[in-house]
Amino acid sequence: RKEVEQDPGPFNVPEGATVAFNCTYSNSASQSFFWYRQDCRKEPKLLMSVYSSGNEDGRFTAQLNRASQYISLLIRDSKLSDSATYLCVVNSDFGNEKLTFGTGTRLTIIP
Amino acid sequence: EAGVAQSPRYKIIEKRQSVAFWCNPISGHATLYWYQQILGQGPKLLIQFQNNGVVDDSQLPKDRFSAERLKGVDSTLKIQPAKLEDSAVYLCASRFPGTTSYEQYFGPGTRLTVT
């Protein structure tokens, strides 16, 4: 089983719609979780951290369910500029600050 | 603040040839990572440095890949000899160690094509 699993998509969503991605992780001892965004042929960039209590940043909401070992990302009122690949990332090697990336979910917002 | 620098941006070589990539992290970032990202996959960690010491190289194919960070600043990753399956983007990332944030800052990557 992969450490971090995501549905690779692609998700093709009309502009203005709400879209949600889920991600599961295998190491129950994992402590830190993140969503990174990667535009086509660009480097990954941190979108947001995911906290146990859930957190929101504008149109983006991240949730963590430790019991089921999954992380979600919700994008409301999607915009054309949201088109990208969204990478689920988990830190499960705390001493070494090592991040494990999922395969990414590709999102295309359709005008 | 300058970001992570990488060169070259693109490289095309034939199988069995050698290639080297260079990375200069953000100033003050003691932790440096090299990742391999194959098309359609997420970045996979190859090696992690803390200053000039190796922290984790468990996924580095040591029979053909090598990396160094001699002065604890910039780093080079070498492949010798290259195979077709090494075609990928090689990403360098850095972070300031010991902070509560695990954010890594990535360079633009080197796109390697092995023919």
Interface residues (C-beta under 8 A of the other chain):
Chain A: V4 P8 S32 F34 K42 E43 P44 K45 L46 S49 L87 N91 D93 N96 E97 K98 L99 T100 F101 G102 T103 G104
Chain B: T31 G40 Q41 G42 P43 K44 L45 Q48 V55 D56 L91 R95 P97 S101 Y102 E103 Q104 F106 G107 P108 G109
